Amino acid sequence: MTTLGSTLVGLPIGFLCSLAAWWFLFHVMTPHIEFSSKIIRVNINGALRYRIKFKNSGRRNIIDVSMDIRMYVKGFYKEYLNDQKVIMLKLGISHWPILNAQQMKMTIIVSPNKDRLQSDIFPQDIPSQIGDKIQENCLGLEDLLQLSAESKFQVVAFAYDSFSGTRKAFASKEYKMGDIVNGNFCSNSLEIDDNTTEC
């Protein structure tokens, strides 16, 4: 086979092999995280907190797992009811060095940070019922969700596959008011234990 013929044959084969390797690395050798479909409401020493559960649903360990949560609220400003405000919420634990295959974890969503909200650029436009609760440091997650039917929050996680080193981002569903329930999670799943179904 001539040099030209070898080149014409080798180029597409090399391209296809590279494409297959890329697909395998970024679609197979990647971390996998699943989130619970519901949020559990709990009372801790008189303060409302919210539990979310997640799982490494892959077949390998994942490492350097980090997570944050942000809320999108309409109706926060009484003069700008259609404007959407983004509020970063605090998690009780937001970093895990390693999560074994199929392992599950829970973390707590803490109420919106008072100092962050008090430093808002339009404090005079905050509805009085929200402003009063900010001052009393008792503003809860559900207080903000009740401002608008469009209010929601979402969890975003980043993790590395322990074998390939591939990093991937994961986003939960957009949680709304109806996704917050009382109860407990099943010990071996992401489902709610309602004592009526086998967990």
Residue pairs with C-beta under 8 A, 6 or more apart in sequence:
1 9
25 164
25 166
26 166
29 161
29 163
29 164
29 166
30 58
30 161
30 164
30 166
30 168
31 56
31 58
31 60
31 62
31 159
31 160
31 161
31 166
31 167
31 168
31 170
32 56
32 57
32 58
32 62
33 54
33 55
33 56
33 57
33 62
33 65
33 157
33 159
33 170
34 54
34 55
34 57
34 190
35 52
35 53
35 54
35 55
35 155
35 170
35 172
35 173
35 190
36 52
36 53
36 54
36 185
36 190
36 191
37 173
37 179
37 190
37 191
38 179
38 180
38 181
38 192
39 50
39 51
39 52
39 109
39 175
39 179
39 180
39 181
40 50
40 51
40 52
40 53
40 180
40 181
40 182
40 183
40 184
40 185
40 192
41 48
41 49
41 50
41 142
41 180
41 181
41 182
42 48
42 49
42 50
42 51
42 108
43 49
44 108
47 111
48 111
48 140
48 141
48 142
49 92
49 108
49 109
49 110
49 111
50 108
50 109
50 141
50 180
51 106
51 107
51 108
51 109
51 185
52 106
52 107
52 109
52 155
52 172
53 104
53 105
53 106
53 185
53 190
54 67
54 104
54 105
54 106
54 107
54 155
54 157
54 172
54 190
55 102
55 103
55 104
55 105
55 190
56 62
56 99
56 100
56 101
56 102
56 103
56 104
56 159
57 102
58 101
58 161
59 101
60 101
60 161
60 162
60 163
61 98
61 99
61 100
61 101
61 162
62 98
62 99
62 159
62 160
62 161
62 162
63 97
63 98
63 99
63 159
63 160
63 162
64 95
64 97
64 158
64 159
64 160
65 95
65 96
65 97
65 98
65 99
65 157
65 158
65 159
66 94
66 95
66 157
66 158
66 159
67 91
67 94
67 95
67 107
67 155
67 156
67 157
67 158
68 88
68 91
68 94
68 155
68 156
69 88
69 89
69 91
69 109
69 153
69 154
69 155
69 156
70 86
70 87
70 88
70 89
70 153
70 154
70 156
71 86
71 87
71 88
71 89
71 112
71 141
71 144
71 145
71 151
71 152
71 153
72 84
72 85
72 86
72 150
72 151
72 152
72 153
72 154
73 84
73 85
73 86
73 87
73 144
73 145
73 147
73 148
73 151
74 81
74 82
74 83
74 84
74 85
74 147
74 148
74 150
74 151
75 81
75 127
75 147
75 148
75 151
76 83
76 85
76 126
76 127
76 130
76 144
76 147
77 83
77 85
77 122
77 125
77 126
78 125
78 126
78 127
79 122
79 125
80 122
80 125
81 148
84 150
87 112
87 116
87 117
87 144
88 113
88 116
89 109
89 110
89 111
89 112
89 113
89 141
89 153
90 109
90 110
90 112
90 113
91 107
91 108
91 109
91 110
92 107
92 108
92 109
92 110
93 107
93 108
94 107
96 105
98 162
99 105
99 159
104 188
104 189
104 190
106 185
109 141
111 138
111 139
111 140
111 141
112 139
112 141
112 144
114 134
114 137
114 139
117 126
117 134
117 139
118 134
120 126
123 131
126 134
127 147
129 143
130 139
130 143
130 144
130 147
133 139
133 140
133 143
141 153
141 180
142 177
142 180
144 151
145 151
145 152
145 153
145 176
145 177
145 180
146 177
149 176
151 176
151 177
152 174
152 175
152 176
153 174
153 175
154 171
154 172
154 173
154 174
154 175
155 171
155 172
156 169
156 170
156 171
156 172
157 169
157 170
157 171
158 167
158 168
158 169
158 170
159 167
159 168
159 170
160 166
160 167
161 167
161 168
173 179
181 192
183 192
183 193
183 194
184 192
184 193
185 191
185 192
185 193
186 192
186 193
186 199
187 193
187 199
188 199
189 199
191 197
191 199
193 199
